[in-house]
Amino acid sequence: MKKAVFIHAGAHRTGTSSFQACLSENRGCLDALGYDLAYPGRDGVPGGSLRLRLPRPRHGEKRIPEFAAGVRNRLAELSPDPSRRLILSEENLAGPMHHLYEGRFFPAARKRFRTLAAALDAPPDHLVFVVRSYADLYVSAHRKRAEDNAVAPFCELVPHFMAMDRGWPGLLADLRDHLKPARLTVLAYEGRGESRALLQTLVPGLASADLAEPAVPMNQSATDAALDAVQSRYHAGDKLRRREWRTILNDHSHETASTGFAAFPDRERALLEDLYHADLARLSGMGGITFRRHVPLP
């Protein structure tokens, strides 16, 4: 599919659901301006219907054309008119988060980026990727996974996180080299700002558009007390229905005190913070990447 494509590729735990809620909130305006939308409906974001089947680590390189054909067909369904532009938002382009538990930083990313490149037939016009502190990413990922799955105590996972095989510079180099976007902007999560400003950064043609910011916060984290409660049920072998799960989270939402559910020891957190800031410096000096610490207000 050869058309103008703008991609918001996450990363995980950097406000992706809020960004997609912003797309949903402004769907009418974007449609009138000639933009089609493709994003998943995770966390209850209205209008999300994107489902992309991309390679996992177990899939061989020979499977890439097969996966690319499926992606091409799905995107064509969501944006069939070649004269219209496409805004695509999907945090799983690099891969799912669960490999972090094994000390592997998105191991299938190269194959997934090559698959998307083949599906698009031409480089995307602009791609925005938001990076986050490793310590905060791992904690947030663990908390998110713990909402729906039985997980090991965080202290048992710390050695895997500390021995991660690579980080943001390696992943962004893969994205740059295999997807080859005409423009690649990397933004630090600390300066992410409003979703509508991020959207205007991604799509320069929207700089003067009157965009709305979603009023309802998306994907709010469960409290430690709520996570302790659902983990007790999961480890007892219970399978929670969604209504029961929501009741548990709501019943403990006022218990905001930390129980130490997921936290790095001071030394390990300091090491990860130092690594993150060193990697931000590396990203700022990498060719083919525009690194920004802040997005301006709309």
N, C-alpha and C positions, 0 to 999 in steps of 0.2 A: 504494500500500500504506500504509494508515493504522495505524501501530503505534508503540510507543516505540522510537526508534532512537538509538543512541549511536555516534558516529563518531570514530575516530582517523584523522586525515588526513595523517599524516606529520609533518614534511616528509622529503624524501629525506635519506639519510645522517645520520639522527638516532636510529638504533636501531630502525627499523621492523620489521626481521626478528626482532629479539629480542622485541619486543612481540608479534608474531604467534606466535612460539614460546611465549610465555607463555599466549596464548589456547589454543594446542594443548595445552599441558601441563595446563591447568585445564579442558579441555573437559567432562569428566564432571561436575565441580562446577558449572560454569556451566549445563550442560544441566539438571541437577537443580533449579537455581534459576530456570529458565524463560527462559534466554537462548540464542538461536540465534547462530551465528557466521558471518561472511562475511569471508574474507581470501584473498589469493592464495598460491600455494605456491612463491614465489620463494625461492631459496637453500635449497631442500630442507625448508622448514617443513612438517611433517606435517599432513595434513588440509586444506590450502589448495586451494580450487577456484574462487575468485572470478575471473571474467573480465568486466570492464566495458568496453564499447566506448563511448567518449566522444568528443566532437568534437575535431578537430585544427584548427590555424589555417586550413587550406584550406576547411573546411566552413562553409557559410553558415548564418545564423540560422534559415532555414526548415527545416533538418535537425534542429533540436533536438527536436521532438516524436517524430520517428523514433528518435533515439538514446534518448530518455527511455523509450519503450515497451520497447526492448530491455533497458535497465537495470531497469525495473520487473519485467519477466518473470523476469530472472535472480535478482533479490533474492527474488521470490516463490517461486522454486524452492528457495532456500536457507532461507527462513523462511516457510512457507506458512500457519502457524497465526497468525491475527491477534491472539490473546491472548498470544502469546509476544513477548518483546522481542528486538531485534536489535542485536548489536555488530558494527560494520563497521570494518575497518582496511584502508586502501589509500593508499599514498604517492603514487600517480599521479593522484589526484583533480584536482590542480592542473595536471597535465600531465607529460610526460617531461622528463628533464634535458637532452637534447641541444640544446635551444634556447639554453641558457646559452652554448654555444659561439658563438652568433651575437649575443650581447649582449642577448638577450630573456629576460626573467624570467617564464616561464610565460605565453606570449602568448594561449593559448586558455582561460585559467582562468575568465573570466566565462561563456563558453558552457558549459564543463564543469560549473560550479557550478549554472547555471540548469537544465541537463539533469538533474542529480541531484535538484534541488529538485522538478522536475516529476515525476520518477519516484517520489519519496517521498510526494507529495500533501500532506504536512504537514511543518512544520519539525522537524528532529531535536531531540531533547530536550537533548543536550549534544554539543559537538564540541570535541576537544582537538587543538591544532596545536603542534608543537615547532619552534622556529626555531633556527638555528645561525649562528655567525659566517660572514660572506660568504667570507672568505679560506679558512677551513677547509672550507666547503661546496664551493667551486670546486675546491680541491685534491682533496678526497675524491671528488667526482663524476668528476674527470678520471682518478683512479686506478681507480675502478670501471669506467669505460668502457674504459680501456686493457686491462683483463683480457680483454675479448672482441672488441675492435676495434682496427684500426690507427689511431693517433691522431697528430696533429701534435705537435711538441715544445711543452712547456708554455709556454715563453717566447714562442712565436708567438701564443698564445691570451690572454696577459695583457692586451693592449689591449682585447679584447672584454669580458673580465671587468670591467675598470676602467670601461668605458663602458656598463655595464648600464643598461637603460632605466628600471628601477624596483627596488624591494626589498620587504622583508617588509610594511611598512605598507600599500602599495598592494595587495598580494596579499590580505592579511587583510581589508582594507576590501571587496574584491570578495567574499570568502567570506562576510563578515558581511551584506552588502547583498543578495546573490543567493541564498544558501542559507538565510539568516535563522534560524540555530539559536536555540533558546530560551536556551541558555547557550553562550558561546564562551570557552574558556580557551586562552590562549597561554602556552607554557612555554619558557624559555630552556634550550637543550640542556645547558649547563654544570650545570644543577641538575636534570636529568631523573631521576636516581636509578634505582631498580629498576623493572623492567617491571610487577611486580605492584602497586607503589604507583601507577604511572601508570594502570593499569587501574582501581584503586579511586578515583582522581581522576576518571576518565572516567565511571564508573558508581557514583554514591554509594550505591546499594543493595548494593554489594559491600564496604562499609567494614568489616563484621565477618566477612566470608568468610575462611576459612583457605586462602589462595591460595599456590601454590608458584611459586618463581622457577626458570626454566629453568637446568639445570646446565651445559649445553653452550653455549659462546659461539657466536653466529651471525654469518655474513657477515664473517669476519675478513679484513682487508686483506692483499693480497699484498705481499711485500717489494719494494724498489726493484730488487733483482737479478732477481727473478722477472718483474717487469714489463718490465725491459730485455730479458730472454730471450724473452718471448712477443712483444714488439714487433718484435724482430729477425725472428722467424718470420713475423709478419703482413705486415711490409713486404717480405719476400721472396716474398709471394704464397701462403704456406702457409695452409691451413685446418685448424686443430687439432681433432681429435676430443676429446671431453670427457675421456676417460681420459688421453690424451696431455697435455692442458692441465693436468689435476690433477697429473700426474707432474712437469711443469716447475715448478709452483708449490710442490710439496712438496720437490723437490730443492733449491730456493733458499730455503726457509723459514728456514733457520738463518743466512742472510746478511743480517743486520739493519742493517748500516751503510747510511747514506743515499748514494745516487749522484746526488742532485739531480734525481730524475725529475720531481717536481712541487713547485715552491716559488716563492713570490713574492719579488721583491727586497724588502729591508727597507722602503724608502719606500712601495711599493705596499701591502705588508701593513699598515703603520701606518695608511695612509689608509682601507683597508677596515675595520680594527678600529675606527677612529674613527666611521666611518659606521654600523657595526653598533650600537655603543653609543648613538649618537644616535637610531637607529631603535628601539632598545629603549625609550628614553625616550618616543618618540612613541607606541609601542604601549601603554605604561602609561597614557597619557592619552587614548586613543581610546575613545569611547563604544561600549557594546555588547561590550566585550572585558574579560575579567579576565586580567590579566597576572601571571604568577608566575615568580619566579626559581628556586624550589626546590619539589620535591614532597616532602612529609613521608614518613618511613619508615613502612611498614605496621605 
